[in-house]
Amino acid sequence: MFIALYITDSKNSLVFQYLLGSNSPVFSHLLARIRAVCPGLLSKDDEDDSPPLFHCCVAKDLEIYKYHSQINNLNYYCLASGADSRPQTETFTFLQLLDQTLLEYFDKDQLTVTKIVNNYDRVTMIFYMCINSGEPCVGSLNSNRIKKALPVKSDFSKMVNHTAHTLQRAVRQPRQGILASTPETLESEEVVPWRSGHLKYASDEIYVDIVETIHVIYQAHHRHSSVQMVTGTINGQVNVKSYLSGNPTVEMDMDLAGNELYAPSLHECVEMPQGSPSFLCFIPPDGICNLLNYTIDLDVNPKVKVTSPVGPVSVVYKDGLGLNRDEFEIHVNISNSPSVPHIQDLKLQIELQPRIQQLEEQEEKTQRDAEEDTAAKDGQDQLEDGKIKVLRNTHGRFDNSVHPGKGTWIFDSNTPVGSLPVLRGCVEDSKHPVRIKRVGVSYTNEGLLPSGIGLQRINVRSPTNLRENNRGKRLFKGVKYVCRTGDYEIRS
């Protein structure tokens, strides 16, 4: 059973809270409890000190769940009763659906803190409609039904006043009742439940965004200066932004480029395709909707392991260089493509292997000479705290982490394709060989998908009477391809 829900920013500052009972704690009290019991729940995904938590028990029969929205950079917290036998995945799925519902209701690609604060009353009503007696509402609760109950473009106070006047008329005329004063509610103008009736736009528009996220792990081969995939998947989603008049039918023909889509998840508006979901036919919801989610398993494709790495960016590195073998060099190859103008927000997280041999020698020295125990520990700490020193850098800047042997190579916001960045570095005051443990890669690019999937055509079919009425209108169509990285690592 849900007790309270909270929305915070990335720094865990409260943005919105929905308390289901009088005994539900406010977020400030809950935050103090989380810091005392499970501080890892407040850590970010990109922090190096400890892996982030997403679920913990804060008291007897009290559990806290956390869902981080990558798109909105917001945290969703849910305080629930631990006495229930509810699967943990159910709560995480509900928080994810809440995030998607808010995006579809406000018709935005990204929610901001200001948007939620300025629409605090509407967000409260959305949470009220999605939760019933501390449990998720059963049945289909799409954004169209929420928009019908909470119109976006009308003032919330006007809706409350209209309801109050309707109740007053019903009291004055008890024979007619409430339904007699609102005959329009008796007739449904909807053809399908996820789309409002009699929609009219000055110009019809439909845009398709195909977003793919890469999750791969590579094994580095130092002799051949190459990498080989250990495991990999691509998670994709097809989002549609539709502003079409009437009730048209949309047909999408996709080129899957020989990929097999595993476990595709379709929106309820899509007619079940025969075989592969390359051809989709649907009556689109009004506004933004998530049409299709799919997964591509790269492990079952033998060609992937012998060809170039997935995506336009490939990374190889060498370590143990120099006279003292305390230097390393990282090469980044950004392939040239006419469809991709540049790479956005490219970052490389570098982590060196711990100097085990050096620590063992220091420990032996400590055992031989007990009187110099304190000096030996100070020397050990000094060696462990050696920072990475950049000897050569062709692009961006390098930031050392607070932890020894870690740093981040940060590029400019836009890096041109066809570039060959090189970083050479060493560890200060190191007397032993330096080895790279792992290199994490993160970036975003537009214009080309790593799977090669593309949209061949999109047709909008309208009824005959609607085509005659909209003969002078123009139809705008567009498609955008976005590639992102999730868990992308090269390991030694």
C-alpha positions as CSV (number, residue, x, y, z in Angstrom):
1,M,0.0,0.0,0.0
2,F,1.3,3.4,-1.0
3,I,1.7,5.9,1.9
4,A,3.2,8.9,0.1
5,L,4.9,9.9,-3.2
6,Y,7.5,12.6,-3.7
7,I,9.2,14.3,-6.7
8,T,12.7,15.9,-6.2
9,D,15.3,17.3,-8.5
10,S,18.7,15.7,-9.0
11,K,20.0,17.3,-5.7
12,N,17.0,15.8,-3.8
13,S,15.4,19.1,-3.2
14,L,11.6,18.7,-2.9
15,V,9.5,19.7,-5.9
16,F,6.2,17.9,-5.3
17,Q,4.8,15.7,-2.6
18,Y,1.5,13.7,-2.5
19,L,0.5,12.5,1.0
20,L,-2.2,9.9,1.0
21,G,-3.0,10.1,4.7
22,S,-2.8,12.4,7.7
23,N,0.0,10.3,9.1
24,S,2.1,10.4,6.0
25,P,5.5,12.0,6.7
26,V,6.6,15.1,4.8
27,F,9.7,14.7,2.7
28,S,12.0,16.7,5.1
29,H,11.3,14.1,7.9
30,L,11.7,11.2,5.5
31,L,15.0,12.7,4.1
32,A,16.5,12.7,7.6
33,R,15.6,9.1,8.1
34,I,17.0,8.1,4.7
35,R,20.3,9.8,5.5
36,A,20.6,7.9,8.7
37,V,19.5,4.5,7.5
38,C,20.4,4.2,3.8
39,P,22.4,7.3,2.5
40,G,23.2,5.4,-0.7
41,L,19.6,6.0,-1.8
42,L,20.4,9.7,-2.3
43,S,23.5,9.1,-4.4
44,K,23.5,9.9,-8.1
45,D,23.9,7.3,-10.8
46,D,27.2,8.8,-12.1
47,E,28.9,9.1,-8.7
48,D,32.1,7.0,-8.2
49,D,32.1,6.6,-4.4
50,S,29.3,4.0,-4.1
51,P,26.7,2.4,-6.4
52,P,23.3,4.0,-6.0
53,L,20.4,2.3,-4.3
54,F,16.9,2.2,-5.5
55,H,15.1,0.4,-2.6
56,C,15.6,0.1,1.1
57,C,13.7,-0.4,4.4
58,V,13.6,2.8,6.5
59,A,11.6,1.3,9.4
60,K,9.6,-1.8,10.3
61,D,7.2,-2.5,7.5
62,L,8.1,0.7,5.7
63,E,10.0,0.6,2.4
64,I,11.1,3.5,0.2
65,Y,11.5,3.1,-3.6
66,K,13.4,5.5,-5.9
67,Y,13.0,5.9,-9.7
68,H,15.3,8.3,-11.5
69,S,13.9,9.8,-14.8
70,Q,16.8,10.2,-17.2
71,I,14.7,12.4,-19.5
72,N,13.5,14.8,-16.9
73,N,16.5,14.4,-14.5
74,L,14.0,14.0,-11.6
75,N,13.7,11.5,-8.8
76,Y,10.5,9.8,-7.9
77,Y,10.2,8.4,-4.3
78,C,7.4,6.2,-3.1
79,L,6.9,5.3,0.6
80,A,5.0,2.0,0.8
81,S,4.0,-0.5,3.4
82,G,6.4,-3.4,3.6
83,A,3.7,-5.7,4.9
84,D,2.4,-6.2,1.4
85,S,3.5,-9.1,-0.8
86,R,3.8,-6.7,-3.7
87,P,6.7,-7.4,-6.2
88,Q,9.2,-4.6,-6.2
89,T,9.0,-4.3,-10.0
90,E,5.4,-3.3,-9.7
91,T,6.2,-0.1,-7.8
92,F,9.1,0.8,-10.1
93,T,6.8,0.3,-13.2
94,F,4.1,2.5,-11.6
95,L,6.6,5.3,-11.0
96,Q,7.8,5.0,-14.6
97,L,4.2,5.2,-15.8
98,L,3.6,8.3,-13.7
99,D,6.6,10.0,-15.3
100,Q,5.4,9.1,-18.8
101,T,1.8,10.2,-17.9
102,L,3.1,13.7,-16.9
103,L,5.0,14.0,-20.1
104,E,2.0,13.1,-22.2
105,Y,-0.4,15.3,-20.3
106,F,1.7,18.4,-20.6
107,D,2.8,17.5,-24.1
108,K,6.4,18.1,-23.4
109,D,9.7,16.4,-24.4
110,Q,11.1,17.2,-20.9
111,L,9.6,18.3,-17.7
112,T,11.2,21.1,-15.6
113,V,10.9,21.9,-12.0
114,T,9.2,25.2,-12.8
115,K,6.5,23.4,-14.9
116,I,5.6,21.1,-12.0
117,V,5.6,23.9,-9.4
118,N,3.4,26.2,-11.6
119,N,1.0,23.3,-12.1
120,Y,1.0,21.9,-8.6
121,D,-2.8,21.6,-8.5
122,R,-3.0,19.7,-11.8
123,V,-0.2,17.3,-10.8
124,T,-2.0,16.6,-7.6
125,M,-5.2,15.8,-9.5
126,I,-3.2,13.5,-11.8
127,F,-1.8,11.6,-8.8
128,Y,-5.3,11.4,-7.4
129,M,-6.7,9.8,-10.6
130,C,-3.8,7.4,-10.8
131,I,-4.0,6.1,-7.2
132,N,-7.1,4.6,-5.5
133,S,-7.0,3.8,-1.8
134,G,-3.2,3.5,-1.8
135,E,-3.1,1.2,-4.8
136,P,-2.6,1.9,-8.5
137,C,-5.8,2.4,-10.4
138,V,-7.0,-0.7,-12.3
139,G,-7.9,-0.3,-16.0
140,S,-6.8,1.9,-18.8
141,L,-5.8,5.3,-17.6
142,N,-4.4,7.1,-20.7
143,S,-3.6,10.8,-21.0
144,N,-6.7,11.4,-23.1
145,R,-9.0,10.6,-20.2
146,I,-7.0,12.7,-17.8
147,K,-7.1,15.6,-20.3
148,K,-10.8,15.2,-20.5
149,A,-11.2,15.4,-16.7
150,L,-8.5,18.1,-16.4
151,P,-8.4,20.3,-19.5
152,V,-4.9,21.6,-20.1
153,K,-5.9,24.9,-21.8
154,S,-8.7,25.9,-19.4
155,D,-8.2,27.6,-16.1
156,F,-8.5,25.2,-13.2
157,S,-10.6,27.6,-11.2
158,K,-13.1,27.9,-14.0
159,M,-13.6,24.2,-14.0
160,V,-14.3,24.2,-10.3
161,N,-16.7,27.1,-10.6
162,H,-18.5,25.3,-13.5
163,T,-18.9,22.2,-11.3
164,A,-20.2,24.3,-8.4
165,H,-22.8,26.1,-10.7
166,T,-23.9,22.7,-12.0
167,L,-24.5,21.4,-8.5
168,Q,-26.5,24.6,-7.6
169,R,-28.7,24.1,-10.7
170,A,-29.3,20.5,-9.7
171,V,-30.3,21.5,-6.2
172,R,-32.7,24.2,-7.5
173,Q,-34.3,21.8,-10.0
174,P,-34.3,18.4,-8.3
175,R,-36.6,16.8,-10.9
176,Q,-34.2,17.4,-13.8
177,G,-31.0,16.4,-11.8
178,I,-27.4,17.0,-12.8
179,L,-27.4,15.0,-16.0
180,A,-30.2,17.1,-17.5
181,S,-28.1,20.3,-17.2
182,T,-25.2,18.6,-19.0
183,P,-26.6,16.7,-22.0
184,E,-23.3,16.7,-23.7
185,T,-21.9,14.1,-21.4
186,L,-24.4,11.5,-22.5
187,E,-23.1,11.4,-26.0
188,S,-19.6,10.2,-26.5
189,E,-17.8,11.8,-29.4
190,E,-14.8,9.5,-29.1
191,V,-14.1,6.9,-31.7
192,V,-11.4,5.3,-29.6
193,P,-10.8,5.8,-25.8
194,W,-7.3,7.2,-26.2
195,R,-8.3,10.1,-28.6
196,S,-10.6,13.0,-28.1
197,G,-13.4,13.6,-30.6
198,H,-13.7,16.5,-33.1
199,L,-10.0,17.6,-33.0
200,K,-9.2,20.5,-35.4
201,Y,-5.8,22.0,-36.1
202,A,-4.8,24.8,-38.5
203,S,-2.1,22.5,-39.9
204,D,-1.8,18.8,-39.5
205,E,1.5,17.6,-38.1
206,I,3.0,14.2,-37.1
207,Y,6.6,13.6,-36.0
208,V,8.4,10.4,-35.2
209,D,11.4,10.1,-32.9
210,I,13.3,6.8,-32.8
211,V,15.7,6.6,-29.8
212,E,18.1,3.8,-29.2
213,T,20.3,3.2,-26.1
214,I,23.5,1.2,-26.3
215,H,24.5,-1.2,-23.5
216,V,27.7,-3.0,-24.4
217,I,30.8,-4.4,-22.6
218,Y,34.1,-4.8,-24.6
219,Q,37.2,-6.7,-23.8
220,A,40.4,-4.9,-24.7
221,H,43.2,-6.7,-26.6
222,H,46.5,-4.8,-26.0
223,R,48.6,-6.7,-28.5
224,H,46.3,-5.9,-31.4
225,S,45.0,-2.6,-30.1
226,S,41.5,-3.7,-30.6
227,V,38.4,-4.6,-28.6
228,Q,35.9,-7.5,-28.7
229,M,32.4,-7.5,-27.5
230,V,31.6,-9.5,-24.4
231,T,27.9,-8.8,-24.3
232,G,25.6,-6.1,-25.7
233,T,22.0,-5.0,-26.2
234,I,20.2,-2.1,-27.8
235,N,17.0,-0.8,-26.3
236,G,14.9,1.3,-28.6
237,Q,11.7,3.2,-28.5
238,V,9.5,4.9,-31.1
239,N,7.8,8.0,-29.9
240,V,5.1,9.8,-31.9
241,K,4.0,13.4,-31.6
242,S,0.7,13.8,-33.4
243,Y,-1.4,16.9,-34.1
244,L,-3.9,15.6,-36.6
245,S,-7.5,16.7,-37.2
246,G,-10.4,14.3,-36.9
247,N,-9.7,10.6,-36.5
248,P,-7.1,9.6,-39.1
249,T,-5.4,6.3,-39.5
250,V,-1.6,6.4,-39.6
251,E,0.5,3.7,-41.4
252,M,4.3,3.4,-40.7
253,D,6.6,1.2,-42.7
254,M,10.0,0.7,-40.9
255,D,13.2,-0.8,-42.3
256,L,14.5,-3.2,-39.6
257,A,17.9,-3.6,-41.4
258,G,17.8,-7.3,-40.7
259,N,17.5,-7.0,-37.0
260,E,15.1,-9.1,-34.9
261,L,13.2,-7.2,-32.3
262,Y,12.9,-9.1,-29.0
263,A,9.9,-8.6,-26.7
264,P,8.3,-5.6,-28.6
265,S,5.9,-3.6,-26.5
266,L,3.2,-1.8,-28.4
267,H,0.8,1.0,-27.5
268,E,-2.8,0.0,-27.2
269,C,-3.7,2.1,-30.3
270,V,-1.6,-0.1,-32.6
271,E,-3.3,-3.0,-34.4
272,M,-1.4,-6.2,-33.8
273,P,1.0,-6.7,-36.7
274,Q,1.4,-10.0,-38.5
275,G,4.9,-11.3,-37.7
276,S,7.6,-8.7,-37.4
277,P,6.4,-5.2,-36.2
278,S,7.9,-3.5,-39.3
279,F,4.5,-2.2,-40.5
280,L,2.4,-0.4,-37.9
281,C,-1.2,0.8,-38.4
282,F,-2.9,2.9,-35.7
283,I,-5.2,5.8,-34.8
284,P,-2.7,8.0,-32.9
285,P,-3.4,9.6,-29.5
286,D,-3.5,13.4,-29.5
287,G,0.0,14.7,-28.5
288,I,2.9,12.6,-27.4
289,C,2.8,8.9,-27.0
290,N,5.2,6.0,-26.7
291,L,4.3,3.8,-29.7
292,L,6.8,1.0,-29.5
293,N,9.6,-0.4,-27.2
294,Y,12.0,-3.0,-28.4
295,T,15.2,-4.8,-27.6
296,I,18.0,-6.0,-30.0
297,D,20.2,-8.7,-28.6
298,L,23.7,-8.2,-30.1
299,D,25.0,-11.5,-28.6
300,V,23.1,-13.6,-31.2
301,N,24.5,-11.6,-34.1
302,P,28.0,-13.1,-34.9
303,K,28.8,-10.2,-37.3
304,V,28.9,-7.7,-34.5
305,K,31.9,-9.2,-32.8
306,V,34.2,-9.1,-35.8
307,T,33.1,-5.7,-37.2
308,S,33.7,-2.2,-35.8
309,P,32.2,-1.4,-32.4
310,V,28.5,-0.4,-32.2
311,G,27.9,3.3,-32.7
312,P,30.0,6.0,-34.3
313,V,32.5,6.2,-31.5
314,S,35.2,3.5,-30.8
315,V,37.9,3.6,-28.1
316,V,41.2,1.7,-27.8
317,Y,43.9,2.2,-25.2
318,K,47.5,1.1,-24.4
319,D,49.1,1.1,-21.0
320,G,52.5,0.3,-19.5
321,L,54.1,2.8,-21.9
322,G,57.3,4.9,-21.3
323,L,60.6,4.0,-19.7
324,N,59.0,3.3,-16.3
325,R,55.9,1.8,-17.9
326,D,53.8,4.3,-15.9
327,E,52.2,5.9,-18.9
328,F,49.0,5.2,-20.8
329,E,47.4,6.4,-24.1
330,I,43.8,6.5,-25.2
331,H,42.7,6.8,-28.8
332,V,39.1,7.8,-29.8
333,N,38.0,7.2,-33.3
334,I,34.8,9.1,-34.4
335,S,33.7,7.8,-37.7
336,N,32.7,10.2,-40.4
337,S,29.0,10.1,-41.5
338,P,27.0,12.5,-43.7
339,S,24.0,11.8,-41.5
340,V,25.7,12.7,-38.2
341,P,27.0,16.4,-38.0
342,H,28.7,16.0,-34.6
343,I,28.8,14.0,-31.3
344,Q,27.2,15.6,-28.3
345,D,28.4,15.5,-24.7
346,L,31.2,13.0,-25.2
347,K,32.8,11.8,-21.9
348,L,35.3,9.1,-21.0
349,Q,35.5,7.9,-17.4
350,I,39.0,6.4,-16.8
351,E,39.8,4.1,-13.9
352,L,43.2,2.6,-13.3
353,Q,43.9,-0.7,-11.6
354,P,44.9,-0.6,-8.0
355,R,48.6,-1.0,-7.4
356,I,48.5,-4.3,-5.5
357,Q,52.1,-5.1,-5.9
358,Q,53.1,-1.8,-4.6
359,L,50.9,-2.2,-1.5
360,E,52.2,-5.7,-0.8
361,E,55.8,-4.4,-0.8
362,Q,54.8,-1.6,1.5
363,E,53.1,-4.1,3.8
364,E,56.2,-6.3,3.9
365,K,58.3,-3.3,4.8
366,T,55.9,-2.4,7.6
367,Q,56.2,-5.9,9.1
368,R,60.0,-5.8,8.9
369,D,60.3,-2.5,10.7
370,A,57.6,-2.0,13.3
371,E,59.1,1.2,14.5
372,E,58.5,2.9,11.1
373,D,54.9,1.8,11.0
374,T,53.5,5.3,10.9
375,A,55.9,6.5,8.3
376,A,55.1,3.5,6.1
377,K,51.4,4.2,6.3
378,D,51.9,7.8,5.3
379,G,54.0,6.7,2.3
380,Q,51.3,4.2,1.4
381,D,48.6,6.9,1.5
382,Q,50.8,9.2,-0.6
383,L,51.2,6.6,-3.2
384,E,47.5,5.7,-3.2
385,D,46.6,9.4,-3.6
386,G,48.7,9.9,-6.8
387,K,46.7,11.8,-9.3
388,I,46.6,11.2,-13.1
389,K,48.8,13.7,-14.9
390,V,48.0,14.6,-18.5
391,L,51.0,14.6,-20.8
392,R,49.2,15.2,-24.1
393,N,45.5,16.1,-24.8
394,T,44.2,17.0,-28.3
395,H,40.5,17.6,-27.3
396,G,38.5,18.8,-24.3
397,R,39.8,18.8,-20.8
398,F,40.6,16.3,-18.1
399,D,39.2,16.3,-14.5
400,N,40.7,14.2,-11.8
401,S,38.3,12.5,-9.4
402,V,38.5,12.8,-5.6
403,H,39.4,9.1,-5.6
404,P,42.9,8.1,-6.6
405,G,43.4,6.6,-10.1
406,K,40.2,7.9,-11.5
407,G,39.4,10.8,-13.8
408,T,37.0,12.0,-16.6
409,W,38.0,13.1,-20.1
410,I,35.3,15.7,-20.9
411,F,34.9,16.9,-24.5
412,D,33.2,20.0,-25.8
413,S,29.4,20.0,-26.1
414,N,29.8,19.2,-29.9
415,T,32.7,17.2,-31.2
416,P,33.0,17.1,-35.0
417,V,32.8,13.7,-36.7
418,G,36.0,12.4,-38.3
419,S,38.1,13.5,-35.3
420,L,40.8,11.4,-33.8
421,P,41.3,12.6,-30.2
422,V,44.3,11.3,-28.2
423,L,45.0,11.5,-24.5
424,R,48.3,10.4,-23.0
425,G,48.9,10.5,-19.3
426,C,50.7,9.0,-16.3
427,V,50.4,8.8,-12.5
428,E,52.4,11.3,-10.5
429,D,55.2,9.7,-8.3
430,S,54.5,6.2,-9.6
431,K,57.4,3.7,-9.5
432,H,55.4,0.7,-10.8
433,P,53.6,0.0,-14.1
434,V,50.3,1.6,-14.6
435,R,47.4,-0.5,-15.9
436,I,43.9,0.7,-17.0
437,K,41.1,-1.2,-15.4
438,R,38.1,0.2,-17.4
439,V,37.0,3.1,-19.6
440,G,33.4,4.1,-19.6
441,V,32.0,6.0,-22.6
442,S,29.0,8.2,-22.8
443,Y,27.7,10.3,-25.7
444,T,24.7,11.3,-27.8
445,N,24.3,11.7,-31.5
446,E,21.5,12.4,-33.9
447,G,20.9,11.4,-37.5
448,L,21.9,7.7,-37.4
449,L,20.9,4.7,-35.3
450,P,23.5,2.0,-34.3
451,S,21.1,-0.8,-35.4
452,G,20.5,0.8,-38.9
453,I,16.7,0.9,-38.4
454,G,15.0,3.6,-40.3
455,L,11.5,4.9,-41.2
456,Q,10.8,4.3,-44.9
457,R,7.4,6.0,-45.2
458,I,4.5,7.3,-43.2
459,N,1.0,7.7,-44.6
460,V,-2.0,9.5,-43.0
461,R,-5.4,8.2,-44.2
462,S,-8.5,10.2,-43.3
463,P,-12.2,9.6,-44.0
464,T,-13.6,11.1,-47.2
465,N,-15.6,13.9,-45.5
466,L,-12.6,14.9,-43.5
467,R,-10.3,15.0,-46.6
468,E,-12.8,17.3,-48.3
469,N,-12.9,19.7,-45.3
470,N,-9.1,19.7,-44.9
471,R,-8.3,20.0,-48.6
472,G,-6.6,23.3,-48.1
473,K,-4.5,22.2,-45.1
474,R,-0.9,21.1,-45.3
475,L,0.5,18.0,-43.7
476,F,3.9,18.2,-42.0
477,K,5.8,15.0,-41.4
478,G,9.2,14.5,-39.9
479,V,11.5,11.8,-38.3
480,K,14.5,12.1,-36.0
481,Y,17.0,9.4,-35.0
482,V,18.7,9.7,-31.6
483,C,21.5,7.4,-30.3
484,R,22.5,7.3,-26.6
485,T,24.8,5.3,-24.5
486,G,23.8,3.5,-21.3
487,D,26.3,1.0,-19.8
488,Y,29.2,1.3,-22.3
489,E,32.5,0.0,-21.0
490,I,35.9,-1.3,-22.2
491,R,37.5,-3.5,-19.7
492,S,41.0,-5.0,-19.5
